[in-house]
């Protein structure tokens, strides 16, 4: 993957500002980070999410094109755990509130276009993906591919 970076001046005129909202389980995501990764060549852009909103100005924005989107929200759990780096030390445990299907194995996409406001709304759910949940019953019928409760 290629990442282009700009240097000083007025920035790349082909870059566009982006903004939007991130909703998790029907509520604005309190805090987090969003990253737009190009599907082909082009710049990557990232921004902070606060109270469900994000924005990236034109100077650090994106060129027109298709992007894969990753969203993270690393939060403390309130638990102390052993430090992996310093034996005998305790550190605060953290976890990503956002399921992997929206970051490490993201399915989110965005298309940045010239002449539009490039406002994106991502509605996420922390529930399991219902398409991937398999339900196993107490007994199986003799018919192939059919499971009964």
C-alpha positions in Angstrom: 0.0 0.0 0.0 1.4 3.4 -1.0 0.9 6.4 1.2 1.7 9.9 -0.2 2.6 12.7 2.1 2.6 16.4 1.4 5.2 19.0 2.4 4.5 22.5 3.6 2.9 25.2 1.4 -0.8 25.3 0.6 -1.0 21.5 0.3 -2.1 19.3 -2.6 -5.0 21.0 -4.4 -6.5 17.6 -5.3 -7.0 16.9 -1.6 -10.5 17.3 -0.2 -11.8 17.9 3.4 -13.9 15.1 4.9 -16.2 15.0 7.9 -18.9 13.0 9.4 -20.4 11.0 12.2 -19.8 7.7 13.9 -22.8 6.1 15.7 -22.3 3.0 17.9 -25.4 1.1 19.0 -27.6 4.1 18.2 -25.4 6.6 20.2 -22.7 9.0 19.0 -19.3 7.4 19.7 -17.8 9.3 22.6 -14.1 9.1 21.6 -12.1 7.3 19.0 -10.1 7.5 15.8 -11.0 7.0 12.2 -8.6 6.2 9.3 -9.3 6.3 5.6 -7.0 4.0 3.6 -6.8 4.2 -0.2 -8.0 1.2 -2.2 -5.4 2.2 -4.8 -2.7 4.8 -4.7 -3.2 8.0 -2.7 -3.0 9.6 0.7 -4.2 8.2 3.9 -6.2 10.4 6.3 -7.0 10.0 10.0 -8.9 12.0 12.5 -10.1 12.0 16.1 -13.7 11.2 16.9 -15.3 13.3 19.6 -18.9 13.2 20.6 -19.6 11.2 17.4 -18.1 13.7 15.0 -14.9 13.8 13.0 -13.4 16.1 10.4 -10.1 16.3 8.5 -9.3 19.6 6.8 -8.3 19.9 3.1 -4.6 20.2 3.9 -4.6 16.7 5.4 -7.6 15.4 3.5 -8.1 12.9 0.7 -7.9 12.7 -3.1 -11.0 11.7 -4.9 -11.4 7.9 -4.9 -12.4 4.8 -2.9 -11.3 4.2 0.6 -11.4 1.5 3.2 -12.3 2.9 6.6 -11.1 1.7 10.1 -12.6 2.9 13.3 -11.1 2.3 16.8 -12.1 3.4 20.3 -9.6 2.1 22.9 -11.0 2.5 26.4 -9.9 1.4 29.9 -11.8 -1.5 31.4 -11.2 -0.5 35.0 -9.2 -3.6 35.6 -5.5 -3.9 36.4 -3.4 -6.6 34.6 0.2 -7.7 34.6 2.5 -5.7 32.4 3.8 -7.7 29.5 6.9 -5.5 29.5 7.8 -5.2 33.2 7.5 -8.2 35.4 5.8 -7.5 38.7 4.1 -4.3 37.5 0.4 -3.8 37.0 -1.1 -1.7 34.2 -4.6 -0.5 33.3 -6.3 -2.9 30.9 -7.8 -1.4 27.8 -10.0 -2.8 25.0 -11.3 -1.6 21.7 -15.0 -1.0 22.0 -15.3 -1.3 18.2 -15.7 -4.9 16.8 -12.9 -6.1 14.4 -15.3 -6.0 11.4 -14.9 -2.2 11.6 -11.1 -2.1 12.0 -8.8 -5.1 11.7 -11.2 -6.9 9.3 -13.0 -3.8 8.2 -16.0 -3.9 5.9 -16.5 -0.1 5.8 -16.0 1.7 2.6 -16.2 5.4 1.5 -16.0 7.2 -1.8 -14.5 10.7 -1.8 -15.8 12.8 -4.6 -14.9 16.2 -6.0 -17.8 18.8 -5.8 -19.5 17.2 -2.8 -19.4 17.9 1.0 -17.8 14.4 1.6 -19.8 13.9 4.7 -19.9 10.3 5.9 -22.1 8.6 8.5 -21.0 5.3 9.9 -23.6 3.4 11.9 -21.9 0.6 13.8 -23.3 -2.1 16.1 -21.4 -4.0 18.8 -23.7 -7.0 18.4 -22.4 -10.1 16.6 -22.9 -10.0 12.9 -26.2 -12.0 12.5 -25.0 -13.4 9.1 -22.1 -15.2 10.9 -23.9 -16.5 13.9 -24.7 -20.2 13.6 -27.3 -21.7 15.8 -27.0 -25.3 16.9 -30.0 -27.1 18.3 -30.4 -30.0 20.7 -30.9 -32.5 18.0 -30.3 -32.8 14.3 -32.7 -33.9 11.7 -31.7 -36.5 9.1 -32.2 -33.9 6.4 -28.8 -32.5 5.2 -28.3 -28.9 6.0 -31.2 -28.6 8.5 -30.8 -28.2 12.2 -33.7 -28.4 14.5 -34.2 -27.3 18.1 
